[in-house]
């Protein structure tokens, strides 16, 4: 049984089933995000070694546009998808600058 | 070849390879987010039918705590993970309120 201690103990069986799906999806999302930052750390080290800029605006904008298309096809709100990827990319740039300074 | 038209055309082969990984991960993230909102829309409809509250603070806080643990295990920054899931949950609540009003 899930750890609910609230009014929703009275909720239907379906709710419990759907929440199991959400929990599984969240585990997958965390794993995917962890892997994305693992790869972008490698990119950061490569950029630092080759003294490349941490930010590539043209590539970022192309990425946003492509992600919005993917979102539309998958039935995900495009603005939500854009906000999400911009937040991720900002964190990547922050990490790349730290890597460049450390290197 | 990727669609880079910037200075990074001169970047090493490894960068291209890593960016292919990032693009694949982003496709997976979009698909997972789309699926999460598909499931939470079902939850919203269920809650509306049973006149349950859109927000369950106890469940949300338990979810945040569990996600931070998952993030730590996966090597993902815990604060980033928390900010991410809180943004997702805020969007879910917004959608659930719309569903409740429409119902």
N, CA and C atoms of all chains as a GROMACS GRO file, in nm:
protein
  618
    1UNK      N    1   0.085  -0.121   0.000
    1UNK     CA    2   0.000   0.000   0.000
    1UNK      C    3   0.088   0.126   0.000
    2UNK      N    4   0.042   0.231  -0.069
    2UNK     CA    5   0.119   0.355  -0.066
    2UNK      C    6   0.114   0.420   0.073
    3UNK      N    7   0.198   0.522   0.092
    3UNK     CA    8   0.216   0.576   0.227
    3UNK      C    9   0.116   0.687   0.259
    4UNK      N   10   0.000   0.689   0.196
    4UNK     CA   11  -0.094   0.798   0.220
    4UNK      C   12  -0.152   0.790   0.361
    5UNK      N   13  -0.149   0.904   0.428
    5UNK     CA   14  -0.207   0.909   0.562
    5UNK      C   15  -0.314   1.017   0.565
    6UNK      N   16  -0.363   1.053   0.446
    6UNK     CA   17  -0.453   1.168   0.435
    6UNK      C   18  -0.593   1.121   0.402
    7UNK      N   19  -0.677   1.220   0.374
    7UNK     CA   20  -0.817   1.194   0.340
    7UNK      C   21  -0.831   1.098   0.222
    8UNK      N   22  -0.725   1.089   0.141
    8UNK     CA   23  -0.739   1.010   0.019
    8UNK      C   24  -0.725   0.861   0.041
    9UNK      N   25  -0.712   0.819   0.166
    9UNK     CA   26  -0.722   0.676   0.193
    9UNK      C   27  -0.856   0.623   0.143
   10UNK      N   28  -0.955   0.712   0.140
   10UNK     CA   29  -1.088   0.674   0.094
   10UNK      C   30  -1.102   0.676  -0.058
   11UNK      N   31  -0.999   0.716  -0.127
   11UNK     CA   32  -1.007   0.729  -0.273
   11UNK      C   33  -1.013   0.591  -0.339
   12UNK      N   34  -1.064   0.588  -0.461
   12UNK     CA   35  -1.083   0.459  -0.528
   12UNK      C   36  -0.951   0.390  -0.562
   13UNK      N   37  -0.961   0.262  -0.582
   13UNK     CA   38  -0.848   0.176  -0.620
   13UNK      C   39  -0.773   0.231  -0.741
   14UNK      N   40  -0.850   0.288  -0.836
   14UNK     CA   41  -0.787   0.344  -0.956
   14UNK      C   42  -0.683   0.450  -0.924
   15UNK      N   43  -0.710   0.528  -0.823
   15UNK     CA   44  -0.618   0.636  -0.786
   15UNK      C   45  -0.485   0.577  -0.742
   16UNK      N   46  -0.492   0.471  -0.666
   16UNK     CA   47  -0.371   0.404  -0.619
   16UNK      C   48  -0.289   0.352  -0.738
   17UNK      N   49  -0.361   0.291  -0.834
   17UNK     CA   50  -0.297   0.236  -0.954
   17UNK      C   51  -0.229   0.346  -1.036
   18UNK      N   52  -0.299   0.456  -1.056
   18UNK     CA   53  -0.242   0.567  -1.134
   18UNK      C   54  -0.119   0.626  -1.064
   19UNK      N   55  -0.126   0.632  -0.932
   19UNK     CA   56  -0.012   0.689  -0.858
   19UNK      C   57   0.110   0.599  -0.863
   20UNK      N   58   0.088   0.471  -0.873
   20UNK     CA   59   0.202   0.380  -0.893
   20UNK      C   60   0.269   0.412  -1.026
   21UNK      N   61   0.190   0.437  -1.129
   21UNK     CA   62   0.246   0.476  -1.260
   21UNK      C   63   0.326   0.605  -1.247
   22UNK      N   64   0.269   0.704  -1.179
   22UNK     CA   65   0.338   0.833  -1.164
   22UNK      C   66   0.471   0.812  -1.091
   23UNK      N   67   0.470   0.732  -0.986
   23UNK     CA   68   0.594   0.708  -0.912
   23UNK      C   69   0.700   0.641  -1.001
   24UNK      N   70   0.656   0.546  -1.082
   24UNK     CA   71   0.751   0.480  -1.174
   24UNK      C   72   0.805   0.579  -1.277
   25UNK      N   73   0.718   0.663  -1.331
   25UNK     CA   74   0.761   0.763  -1.429
   25UNK      C   75   0.861   0.859  -1.364
   26UNK      N   76   0.834   0.899  -1.239
   26UNK     CA   77   0.926   0.992  -1.171
   26UNK      C   78   1.063   0.928  -1.150
   27UNK      N   79   1.063   0.800  -1.119
   27UNK     CA   80   1.193   0.731  -1.105
   27UNK      C   81   1.269   0.735  -1.237
   28UNK      N   82   1.196   0.713  -1.347
   28UNK     CA   83   1.258   0.718  -1.480
   28UNK      C   84   1.306   0.859  -1.512
   29UNK      N   85   1.226   0.960  -1.478
   29UNK     CA   86   1.265   1.099  -1.505
   29UNK      C   87   1.392   1.136  -1.430
   30UNK      N   88   1.400   1.096  -1.304
   30UNK     CA   89   1.520   1.126  -1.224
   30UNK      C   90   1.642   1.057  -1.286
   31UNK      N   91   1.625   0.932  -1.326
   31UNK     CA   92   1.737   0.858  -1.388
   31UNK      C   93   1.782   0.926  -1.517
   32UNK      N   94   1.684   0.970  -1.598
   32UNK     CA   95   1.716   1.036  -1.726
   32UNK      C   96   1.785   1.169  -1.702
   33UNK      N   97   1.736   1.246  -1.603
   33UNK     CA   98   1.799   1.375  -1.573
   33UNK      C   99   1.941   1.355  -1.522
   34UNK      N  100   1.960   1.254  -1.436
   34UNK     CA  101   2.094   1.226  -1.383
   34UNK      C  102   2.188   1.190  -1.499
   35UNK      N  103   2.140   1.110  -1.592
   35UNK     CA  104   2.221   1.069  -1.706
   35UNK      C  105   2.252   1.190  -1.796
   36UNK      N  106   2.152   1.277  -1.814
   36UNK     CA  107   2.175   1.396  -1.898
   36UNK      C  108   2.287   1.482  -1.839
   37UNK      N  109   2.284   1.503  -1.707
   37UNK     CA  110   2.388   1.586  -1.646
   37UNK      C  111   2.523   1.514  -1.643
   38UNK      N  112   2.520   1.381  -1.638
   38UNK     CA  113   2.645   1.307  -1.646
   38UNK      C  114   2.711   1.332  -1.784
   39UNK      N  115   2.628   1.325  -1.889
   39UNK     CA  116   2.681   1.347  -2.024
   39UNK      C  117   2.724   1.494  -2.041
   40UNK      N  118   2.642   1.587  -1.990
   40UNK     CA  119   2.681   1.728  -2.010
   40UNK      C  120   2.805   1.764  -1.928
   41UNK      N  121   2.831   1.693  -1.819
   41UNK     CA  122   2.958   1.716  -1.749
   41UNK      C  123   3.076   1.674  -1.838
   42UNK      N  124   3.058   1.565  -1.911
   42UNK     CA  125   3.161   1.524  -2.007
   42UNK      C  126   3.181   1.632  -2.113
   43UNK      N  127   3.068   1.687  -2.162
   43UNK     CA  128   3.076   1.795  -2.260
   43UNK      C  129   3.152   1.913  -2.200
   44UNK      N  130   3.123   1.945  -2.074
   44UNK     CA  131   3.189   2.056  -2.007
   44UNK      C  132   3.340   2.036  -1.998
   45UNK      N  133   3.381   1.912  -1.968
   45UNK     CA  134   3.525   1.884  -1.960
   45UNK      C  135   3.592   1.897  -2.096
   46UNK      N  136   3.520   1.849  -2.199
   46UNK     CA  137   3.570   1.858  -2.336
   46UNK      C  138   3.583   2.005  -2.379
   47UNK      N  139   3.479   2.084  -2.348
   47UNK     CA  140   3.483   2.227  -2.382
   47UNK      C  141   3.597   2.298  -2.309
   48UNK      N  142   3.615   2.262  -2.182
   48UNK     CA  143   3.722   2.326  -2.104
   48UNK      C  144   3.858   2.292  -2.166
   49UNK      N  145   3.876   2.166  -2.205
   49UNK     CA  146   4.005   2.124  -2.264
   49UNK      C  147   4.032   2.198  -2.395
   50UNK      N  148   3.924   2.217  -2.474
   50UNK     CA  149   3.941   2.282  -2.605
   50UNK      C  150   3.914   2.432  -2.600
   51UNK      N  151   3.895   2.482  -2.478
   51UNK     CA  152   3.869   2.625  -2.457
   51UNK      C  153   3.753   2.674  -2.544
   52UNK      N  154   3.645   2.595  -2.546
   52UNK     CA  155   3.525   2.637  -2.619
   52UNK      C  156   3.433   2.712  -2.522
   53UNK      N  157   3.349   2.799  -2.578
   53UNK     CA  158   3.253   2.875  -2.497
   53UNK      C  159   3.156   2.782  -2.424
   54UNK      N  160   3.118   2.819  -2.300
   54UNK     CA  161   3.020   2.740  -2.224
   54UNK      C  162   2.882   2.747  -2.290
   55UNK      N  163   2.850   2.862  -2.350
   55UNK     CA  164   2.718   2.880  -2.411
   55UNK      C  165   2.731   2.885  -2.563
   56UNK      N  166   2.638   2.818  -2.631
   56UNK     CA  167   2.629   2.826  -2.776
   56UNK      C  168   2.483   2.859  -2.807
   57UNK      N  169   2.458   2.990  -2.823
   57UNK     CA  170   2.320   3.038  -2.834
   57UNK      C  171   2.247   2.973  -2.952
   58UNK      N  172   2.316   2.962  -3.065
   58UNK     CA  173   2.252   2.904  -3.185
   58UNK      C  174   2.207   2.761  -3.158
   59UNK      N  175   2.296   2.685  -3.092
   59UNK     CA  176   2.259   2.546  -3.062
   59UNK      C  177   2.145   2.540  -2.960
   60UNK      N  178   2.148   2.628  -2.861
   60UNK     CA  179   2.040   2.629  -2.760
   60UNK      C  180   1.905   2.657  -2.823
   61UNK      N  181   1.900   2.756  -2.912
   61UNK     CA  182   1.772   2.792  -2.974
   61UNK      C  183   1.722   2.680  -3.065
   62UNK      N  184   1.815   2.615  -3.136
   62UNK     CA  185   1.777   2.501  -3.220
   62UNK      C  186   1.721   2.388  -3.134
   63UNK      N  187   1.784   2.367  -3.018
   63UNK     CA  188   1.738   2.263  -2.924
   63UNK      C  189   1.597   2.294  -2.872
   64UNK      N  190   1.573   2.420  -2.836
   64UNK     CA  191   1.441   2.458  -2.788
   64UNK      C  192   1.335   2.434  -2.896
   65UNK      N  193   1.366   2.475  -3.018
   65UNK     CA  194   1.270   2.459  -3.128
   65UNK      C  195   1.239   2.311  -3.151
   66UNK      N  196   1.346   2.228  -3.149
   66UNK     CA  197   1.327   2.084  -3.173
   66UNK      C  198   1.246   2.022  -3.060
   67UNK      N  199   1.274   2.066  -2.937
   67UNK     CA  200   1.203   2.010  -2.822
   67UNK      C  201   1.056   2.048  -2.824
   68UNK      N  202   1.026   2.168  -2.868
   68UNK     CA  203   0.885   2.209  -2.878
   68UNK      C  204   0.811   2.120  -2.979
   69UNK      N  205   0.880   2.089  -3.089
   69UNK     CA  206   0.818   1.999  -3.189
   69UNK      C  207   0.793   1.860  -3.129
   70UNK      N  208   0.896   1.808  -3.059
   70UNK     CA  209   0.881   1.678  -2.993
   70UNK      C  210   0.764   1.680  -2.895
   71UNK      N  211   0.756   1.788  -2.818
   71UNK     CA  212   0.650   1.801  -2.717
   71UNK      C  213   0.512   1.798  -2.784
   72UNK      N  214   0.499   1.875  -2.891
   72UNK     CA  215   0.370   1.881  -2.961
   72UNK      C  216   0.329   1.742  -3.010
   73UNK      N  217   0.426   1.670  -3.064
   73UNK     CA  218   0.396   1.535  -3.113
   73UNK      C  219   0.358   1.441  -3.000
   74UNK      N  220   0.422   1.459  -2.882
   74UNK     CA  221   0.399   1.368  -2.768
   74UNK      C  222   0.277   1.409  -2.685
   75UNK      N  223   0.218   1.526  -2.718
   75UNK     CA  224   0.102   1.570  -2.641
   75UNK      C  225   0.141   1.642  -2.512
   76UNK      N  226   0.262   1.696  -2.508
   76UNK     CA  227   0.309   1.773  -2.391
   76UNK      C  228   0.298   1.921  -2.424
   77UNK      N  229   0.252   2.000  -2.329
   77UNK     CA  230   0.241   2.145  -2.346
   77UNK      C  231   0.377   2.202  -2.391
   78UNK      N  232   0.378   2.272  -2.504
   78UNK     CA  233   0.505   2.319  -2.561
   78UNK      C  234   0.572   2.424  -2.473
   79UNK      N  235   0.493   2.510  -2.412
   79UNK     CA  236   0.552   2.613  -2.325
   79UNK      C  237   0.614   2.550  -2.201
   80UNK      N  238   0.547   2.448  -2.147
   80UNK     CA  239   0.603   2.379  -2.032
   80UNK      C  240   0.736   2.313  -2.072
   81UNK      N  241   0.737   2.250  -2.188
   81UNK     CA  242   0.859   2.183  -2.236
   81UNK      C  243   0.972   2.284  -2.254
   82UNK      N  244   0.939   2.401  -2.310
   82UNK     CA  245   1.043   2.503  -2.332
   82UNK      C  246   1.098   2.553  -2.198
   83UNK      N  247   1.009   2.582  -2.105
   83UNK     CA  248   1.053   2.630  -1.972
   83UNK      C  249   1.144   2.525  -1.908
   84UNK      N  250   1.106   2.399  -1.920
   84UNK     CA  251   1.183   2.290  -1.862
   84UNK      C  252   1.324   2.283  -1.923
   85UNK      N  253   1.332   2.283  -2.056
   85UNK     CA  254   1.464   2.265  -2.119
   85UNK      C  255   1.552   2.388  -2.096
   86UNK      N  256   1.489   2.506  -2.088
   86UNK     CA  257   1.570   2.626  -2.061
   86UNK      C  258   1.628   2.621  -1.919
   87UNK      N  259   1.550   2.569  -1.826
   87UNK     CA  260   1.600   2.556  -1.689
   87UNK      C  261   1.716   2.456  -1.683
   88UNK      N  262   1.701   2.345  -1.755
   88UNK     CA  263   1.807   2.243  -1.761
   88UNK      C  264   1.933   2.303  -1.824
   89UNK      N  265   1.917   2.375  -1.935
   89UNK     CA  266   2.032   2.430  -2.006
   89UNK      C  267   2.103   2.536  -1.921
   90UNK      N  268   2.026   2.614  -1.845
   90UNK     CA  269   2.088   2.715  -1.758
   90UNK      C  270   2.176   2.646  -1.653
   91UNK      N  271   2.127   2.534  -1.600
   91UNK     CA  272   2.205   2.459  -1.501
   91UNK      C  273   2.331   2.400  -1.566
   92UNK      N  274   2.319   2.356  -1.690
   92UNK     CA  275   2.435   2.300  -1.761
   92UNK      C  276   2.542   2.409  -1.779
   93UNK      N  277   2.500   2.528  -1.822
   93UNK     CA  278   2.595   2.637  -1.843
   93UNK      C  279   2.664   2.673  -1.711
   94UNK      N  280   2.585   2.675  -1.602
   94UNK     CA  281   2.642   2.705  -1.471
   94UNK      C  282   2.752   2.602  -1.438
   95UNK      N  283   2.719   2.474  -1.460
   95UNK     CA  284   2.816   2.368  -1.432
   95UNK      C  285   2.939   2.378  -1.522
   96UNK      N  286   2.918   2.413  -1.651
   96UNK     CA  287   3.030   2.422  -1.744
   96UNK      C  288   3.125   2.534  -1.703
   97UNK      N  289   3.068   2.643  -1.653
   97UNK     CA  290   3.156   2.754  -1.610
   97UNK      C  291   3.239   2.713  -1.491
   98UNK      N  292   3.180   2.636  -1.399
   98UNK     CA  293   3.256   2.587  -1.282
   98UNK      C  294   3.369   2.495  -1.330
   99UNK      N  295   3.335   2.405  -1.424
   99UNK     CA  296   3.436   2.312  -1.477
   99UNK      C  297   3.548   2.390  -1.545
  100UNK      N  298   3.514   2.494  -1.622
  100UNK     CA  299   3.615   2.574  -1.693
  100UNK      C  300   3.707   2.645  -1.594
  101UNK      N  301   3.647   2.695  -1.485
  101UNK     CA  302   3.728   2.766  -1.384
  101UNK      C  303   3.820   2.669  -1.309
  102UNK      N  304   3.765   2.551  -1.281
  102UNK     CA  305   3.845   2.452  -1.208
  102UNK      C  306   3.960   2.399  -1.293
  103UNK      N  307   3.928   2.380  -1.426
  103UNK     CA  308   4.029   2.329  -1.516
  103UNK      C  309   4.139   2.435  -1.532
  104UNK      N  310   2.505   1.450  -3.991
  104UNK     CA  311   2.576   1.553  -3.912
  104UNK      C  312   2.473   1.640  -3.838
  105UNK      N  313   2.507   1.687  -3.716
  105UNK     CA  314   2.415   1.775  -3.645
  105UNK      C  315   2.407   1.911  -3.713
  106UNK      N  316   2.309   1.990  -3.670
  106UNK     CA  317   2.278   2.113  -3.743
  106UNK      C  318   2.361   2.232  -3.695
  107UNK      N  319   2.479   2.209  -3.639
  107UNK     CA  320   2.558   2.321  -3.587
  107UNK      C  321   2.607   2.411  -3.699
  108UNK      N  322   2.587   2.539  -3.684
  108UNK     CA  323   2.636   2.636  -3.781
  108UNK      C  324   2.729   2.735  -3.711
  109UNK      N  325   2.779   2.695  -3.595
  109UNK     CA  326   2.856   2.788  -3.512
  109UNK      C  327   3.003   2.750  -3.510
  110UNK      N  328   3.075   2.819  -3.426
  110UNK     CA  329   3.219   2.796  -3.411
  110UNK      C  330   3.250   2.651  -3.375
  111UNK      N  331   3.151   2.582  -3.320
  111UNK     CA  332   3.179   2.448  -3.270
  111UNK      C  333   3.182   2.342  -3.380
  112UNK      N  334   3.168   2.383  -3.505
  112UNK     CA  335   3.194   2.288  -3.613
  112UNK      C  336   3.335   2.234  -3.602
  113UNK      N  337   3.423   2.316  -3.541
  113UNK     CA  338   3.562   2.275  -3.527
  113UNK      C  339   3.584   2.185  -3.404
  114UNK      N  340   3.479   2.160  -3.327
  114UNK     CA  341   3.493   2.083  -3.203
  114UNK      C  342   3.519   1.936  -3.235
  115UNK      N  343   3.577   1.865  -3.139
  115UNK     CA  344   3.615   1.726  -3.165
  115UNK      C  345   3.494   1.634  -3.186
  116UNK      N  346   3.524   1.524  -3.250
  116UNK     CA  347   3.425   1.419  -3.278
  116UNK      C  348   3.348   1.378  -3.153
  117UNK      N  349   3.419   1.372  -3.040
  117UNK     CA  350   3.356   1.334  -2.914
  117UNK      C  351   3.237   1.423  -2.878
  118UNK      N  352   3.248   1.550  -2.907
  118UNK     CA  353   3.142   1.644  -2.874
  118UNK      C  354   3.015   1.608  -2.951
  119UNK      N  355   3.033   1.574  -3.076
  119UNK     CA  356   2.920   1.535  -3.161
  119UNK      C  357   2.853   1.409  -3.104
  120UNK      N  358   2.935   1.314  -3.062
  120UNK     CA  359   2.885   1.187  -3.007
  120UNK      C  360   2.807   1.213  -2.877
  121UNK      N  361   2.861   1.297  -2.790
  121UNK     CA  362   2.794   1.327  -2.663
  121UNK      C  363   2.661   1.400  -2.688
  122UNK      N  364   2.662   1.488  -2.787
  122UNK     CA  365   2.538   1.561  -2.815
  122UNK      C  366   2.430   1.472  -2.873
  123UNK      N  367   2.469   1.368  -2.943
  123UNK     CA  368   2.369   1.271  -2.988
  123UNK      C  369   2.304   1.204  -2.868
  124UNK      N  370   2.384   1.171  -2.767
  124UNK     CA  371   2.328   1.114  -2.643
  124UNK      C  372   2.231   1.210  -2.578
  125UNK      N  373   2.273   1.337  -2.568
  125UNK     CA  374   2.186   1.437  -2.503
  125UNK      C  375   2.054   1.448  -2.579
  126UNK      N  376   2.061   1.452  -2.712
  126UNK     CA  377   1.937   1.462  -2.791
  126UNK      C  378   1.846   1.341  -2.767
  127UNK      N  379   1.905   1.223  -2.760
  127UNK     CA  380   1.824   1.103  -2.733
  127UNK      C  381   1.762   1.108  -2.593
  128UNK      N  382   1.840   1.152  -2.496
  128UNK     CA  383   1.788   1.164  -2.359
  128UNK      C  384   1.673   1.264  -2.355
  129UNK      N  385   1.688   1.376  -2.426
  129UNK     CA  386   1.582   1.477  -2.426
  129UNK      C  387   1.454   1.423  -2.489
  130UNK      N  388   1.468   1.342  -2.593
  130UNK     CA  389   1.349   1.279  -2.653
  130UNK      C  390   1.280   1.190  -2.550
  131UNK      N  391   1.360   1.116  -2.473
  131UNK     CA  392   1.303   1.030  -2.369
  131UNK      C  393   1.238   1.114  -2.259
  132UNK      N  394   1.303   1.224  -2.219
  132UNK     CA  395   1.246   1.309  -2.114
  132UNK      C  396   1.112   1.368  -2.157
  133UNK      N  397   1.104   1.413  -2.282
  133UNK     CA  398   0.977   1.469  -2.331
  133UNK      C  399   0.868   1.361  -2.330
  134UNK      N  400   0.905   1.241  -2.375
  134UNK     CA  401   0.807   1.132  -2.378
  134UNK      C  402   0.759   1.099  -2.236
  135UNK      N  403   0.853   1.096  -2.141
  135UNK     CA  404   0.819   1.065  -2.002
  135UNK      C  405   0.731   1.174  -1.940
  136UNK      N  406   0.765   1.300  -1.969
  136UNK     CA  407   0.684   1.410  -1.916
  136UNK      C  408   0.544   1.407  -1.976
  137UNK      N  409   0.535   1.379  -2.106
  137UNK     CA  410   0.404   1.370  -2.171
  137UNK      C  411   0.321   1.260  -2.107
  138UNK      N  412   0.386   1.147  -2.080
  138UNK     CA  413   0.314   1.034  -2.019
  138UNK      C  414   0.272   1.069  -1.876
  139UNK      N  415   0.361   1.138  -1.802
  139UNK     CA  416   0.326   1.176  -1.664
  139UNK      C  417   0.200   1.263  -1.662
  140UNK      N  418   0.194   1.362  -1.753
  140UNK     CA  419   0.076   1.450  -1.755
  140UNK      C  420  -0.047   1.377  -1.807
  141UNK      N  421  -0.027   1.277  -1.893
  141UNK     CA  422  -0.141   1.198  -1.939
  141UNK      C  423  -0.202   1.124  -1.819
  142UNK      N  424  -0.115   1.065  -1.736
  142UNK     CA  425  -0.164   0.992  -1.618
  142UNK      C  426  -0.225   1.089  -1.517
  143UNK      N  427  -0.160   1.204  -1.495
  143UNK     CA  428  -0.216   1.297  -1.395
  143UNK      C  429  -0.348   1.358  -1.443
  144UNK      N  430  -0.368   1.367  -1.573
  144UNK     CA  431  -0.500   1.410  -1.621
  144UNK      C  432  -0.606   1.308  -1.581
  145UNK      N  433  -0.571   1.179  -1.590
  145UNK     CA  434  -0.664   1.074  -1.544
  145UNK      C  435  -0.692   1.089  -1.395
  146UNK      N  436  -0.585   1.118  -1.318
  146UNK     CA  437  -0.603   1.141  -1.174
  146UNK      C  438  -0.697   1.259  -1.152
  147UNK      N  439  -0.679   1.365  -1.231
  147UNK     CA  440  -0.763   1.483  -1.219
  147UNK      C  441  -0.910   1.454  -1.244
  148UNK      N  442  -0.934   1.371  -1.345
  148UNK     CA  443  -1.073   1.335  -1.376
  148UNK      C  444  -1.134   1.251  -1.263
  149UNK      N  445  -1.051   1.162  -1.208
  149UNK     CA  446  -1.096   1.078  -1.097
  149UNK      C  447  -1.127   1.163  -0.974
  150UNK      N  448  -1.037   1.257  -0.946
  150UNK     CA  449  -1.057   1.346  -0.830
  150UNK      C  450  -1.182   1.431  -0.849
  151UNK      N  451  -1.202   1.478  -0.971
  151UNK     CA  452  -1.320   1.562  -0.998
  151UNK      C  453  -1.448   1.481  -0.976
  152UNK      N  454  -1.448   1.355  -1.023
  152UNK     CA  455  -1.566   1.270  -1.008
  152UNK      C  456  -1.595   1.242  -0.862
  153UNK      N  457  -1.490   1.223  -0.783
  153UNK     CA  458  -1.507   1.191  -0.640
  153UNK      C  459  -1.499   1.314  -0.552
  154UNK      N  460  -1.495   1.429  -0.614
  154UNK     CA  461  -1.488   1.557  -0.543
  154UNK      C  462  -1.376   1.558  -0.439
  155UNK      N  463  -1.259   1.508  -0.481
  155UNK     CA  464  -1.142   1.512  -0.394
  155UNK      C  465  -1.065   1.642  -0.419
  156UNK      N  466  -0.992   1.688  -0.319
  156UNK     CA  467  -0.911   1.809  -0.331
  156UNK      C  468  -0.806   1.795  -0.442
  157UNK      N  469  -0.779   1.904  -0.514
  157UNK     CA  470  -0.675   1.903  -0.619
  157UNK      C  471  -0.537   1.887  -0.556
  158UNK      N  472  -0.517   1.944  -0.437
  158UNK     CA  473  -0.386   1.938  -0.372
  158UNK      C  474  -0.392   1.846  -0.251
  159UNK      N  475  -0.288   1.765  -0.233
  159UNK     CA  476  -0.273   1.682  -0.114
  159UNK      C  477  -0.131   1.709  -0.063
  160UNK      N  478  -0.123   1.804   0.031
  160UNK     CA  479   0.009   1.853   0.074
  160UNK      C  480   0.093   1.740   0.132
  161UNK      N  481   0.033   1.653   0.210
  161UNK     CA  482   0.109   1.543   0.273
  161UNK      C  483   0.171   1.454   0.165
  162UNK      N  484   0.091   1.423   0.062
  162UNK     CA  485   0.144   1.339  -0.045
  162UNK      C  486   0.253   1.412  -0.123
  163UNK      N  487   0.233   1.540  -0.147
  163UNK     CA  488   0.334   1.617  -0.221
  163UNK      C  489   0.467   1.619  -0.148
  164UNK      N  490   0.462   1.642  -0.016
  164UNK     CA  491   0.588   1.650   0.059
  164UNK      C  492   0.657   1.513   0.065
  165UNK      N  493   0.577   1.407   0.076
  165UNK     CA  494   0.634   1.272   0.074
  165UNK      C  495   0.701   1.245  -0.061
  166UNK      N  496   0.635   1.292  -0.168
  166UNK     CA  497   0.690   1.275  -0.304
  166UNK      C  498   0.823   1.349  -0.319
  167UNK      N  499   0.828   1.472  -0.268
  167UNK     CA  500   0.952   1.551  -0.277
  167UNK      C  501   1.065   1.479  -0.202
  168UNK      N  502   1.035   1.431  -0.082
  168UNK     CA  503   1.138   1.365  -0.001
  168UNK      C  504   1.189   1.240  -0.073
  169UNK      N  505   1.095   1.162  -0.131
  169UNK     CA  506   1.133   1.038  -0.199
  169UNK      C  507   1.217   1.070  -0.324
  170UNK      N  508   1.176   1.177  -0.394
  170UNK     CA  509   1.248   1.213  -0.516
  170UNK      C  510   1.390   1.261  -0.484
  171UNK      N  511   1.404   1.333  -0.374
  171UNK     CA  512   1.539   1.377  -0.334
  171UNK      C  513   1.628   1.255  -0.306
  172UNK      N  514   1.571   1.154  -0.242
  172UNK     CA  515   1.648   1.030  -0.217
  172UNK      C  516   1.688   0.963  -0.348
  173UNK      N  517   1.591   0.951  -0.439
  173UNK     CA  518   1.620   0.893  -0.572
  173UNK      C  519   1.731   0.972  -0.642
  174UNK      N  520   1.721   1.105  -0.635
  174UNK     CA  521   1.819   1.190  -0.702
  174UNK      C  522   1.958   1.165  -0.645
  175UNK      N  523   1.967   1.161  -0.512
  175UNK     CA  524   2.098   1.140  -0.447
  175UNK      C  525   2.158   1.008  -0.493
  176UNK      N  526   2.074   0.905  -0.499
  176UNK     CA  527   2.123   0.773  -0.542
  176UNK      C  528   2.169   0.776  -0.688
  177UNK      N  529   2.097   0.855  -0.772
  177UNK     CA  530   2.127   0.856  -0.915
  177UNK      C  531   2.239   0.955  -0.951
  178UNK      N  532   2.283   1.034  -0.851
  178UNK     CA  533   2.388   1.132  -0.878
  178UNK      C  534   2.336   1.261  -0.937
  179UNK      N  535   2.207   1.290  -0.913
  179UNK     CA  536   2.145   1.414  -0.960
  179UNK      C  537   2.137   1.512  -0.843
  180UNK      N  538   2.168   1.638  -0.867
  180UNK     CA  539   2.160   1.740  -0.762
  180UNK      C  540   2.020   1.740  -0.698
  181UNK      N  541   2.016   1.724  -0.566
  181UNK     CA  542   1.887   1.709  -0.498
  181UNK      C  543   1.801   1.834  -0.506
  182UNK      N  544   1.865   1.950  -0.497
  182UNK     CA  545   1.789   2.075  -0.505
  182UNK      C  546   1.730   2.094  -0.644
  183UNK      N  547   1.807   2.057  -0.745
  183UNK     CA  548   1.756   2.066  -0.882
  183UNK      C  549   1.635   1.973  -0.897
  184UNK      N  550   1.648   1.852  -0.844
  184UNK     CA  551   1.538   1.755  -0.853
  184UNK      C  552   1.414   1.807  -0.782
  185UNK      N  553   1.433   1.868  -0.665
  185UNK     CA  554   1.317   1.920  -0.590
  185UNK      C  555   1.250   2.033  -0.666
  186UNK      N  556   1.330   2.125  -0.718
  186UNK     CA  557   1.273   2.238  -0.795
  186UNK      C  558   1.193   2.184  -0.914
  187UNK      N  559   1.250   2.083  -0.981
  187UNK     CA  560   1.186   2.022  -1.097
  187UNK      C  561   1.050   1.961  -1.060
  188UNK      N  562   1.049   1.878  -0.956
  188UNK     CA  563   0.923   1.809  -0.923
  188UNK      C  564   0.818   1.907  -0.869
  189UNK      N  565   0.863   2.012  -0.799
  189UNK     CA  566   0.766   2.112  -0.750
  189UNK      C  567   0.704   2.187  -0.867
  190UNK      N  568   0.783   2.214  -0.972
  190UNK     CA  569   0.729   2.282  -1.089
  190UNK      C  570   0.627   2.192  -1.160
  191UNK      N  571   0.660   2.063  -1.169
  191UNK     CA  572   0.568   1.967  -1.233
  191UNK      C  573   0.439   1.957  -1.152
  192UNK      N  574   0.452   1.947  -1.020
  192UNK     CA  575   0.332   1.931  -0.935
  192UNK      C  576   0.245   2.056  -0.939
  193UNK      N  577   0.307   2.174  -0.948
  193UNK     CA  578   0.228   2.297  -0.958
  193UNK      C  579   0.145   2.296  -1.086
  194UNK      N  580   0.206   2.248  -1.194
  194UNK     CA  581   0.135   2.240  -1.322
  194UNK      C  582   0.020   2.138  -1.313
  195UNK      N  583   0.044   2.029  -1.242
  195UNK     CA  584  -0.060   1.926  -1.225
  195UNK      C  585  -0.180   1.985  -1.149
  196UNK      N  586  -0.152   2.057  -1.041
  196UNK     CA  587  -0.260   2.117  -0.961
  196UNK      C  588  -0.340   2.215  -1.046
  197UNK      N  589  -0.266   2.295  -1.125
  197UNK     CA  590  -0.334   2.391  -1.214
  197UNK      C  591  -0.429   2.318  -1.309
  198UNK      N  592  -0.379   2.208  -1.368
  198UNK     CA  593  -0.463   2.130  -1.460
  198UNK      C  594  -0.582   2.066  -1.388
  199UNK      N  595  -0.557   2.017  -1.265
  199UNK     CA  596  -0.666   1.951  -1.190
  199UNK      C  597  -0.777   2.051  -1.157
  200UNK      N  598  -0.738   2.174  -1.128
  200UNK     CA  599  -0.841   2.276  -1.096
  200UNK      C  600  -0.924   2.306  -1.220
  201UNK      N  601  -0.859   2.311  -1.336
  201UNK     CA  602  -0.933   2.334  -1.461
  201UNK      C  603  -1.030   2.218  -1.486
  202UNK      N  604  -0.981   2.095  -1.466
  202UNK     CA  605  -1.066   1.977  -1.486
  202UNK      C  606  -1.186   1.981  -1.390
  203UNK      N  607  -1.161   2.018  -1.263
  203UNK     CA  608  -1.268   2.023  -1.163
  203UNK      C  609  -1.373   2.128  -1.200
  204UNK      N  610  -1.326   2.242  -1.252
  204UNK     CA  611  -1.420   2.348  -1.292
  204UNK      C  612  -1.502   2.308  -1.413
  205UNK      N  613  -1.434   2.241  -1.507
  205UNK     CA  614  -1.504   2.199  -1.629
  205UNK      C  615  -1.606   2.089  -1.599
  206UNK      N  616  -1.566   1.999  -1.504
  206UNK     CA  617  -1.656   1.890  -1.468
  206UNK      C  618  -1.777   1.945  -1.397
   0.00000   0.00000   0.00000
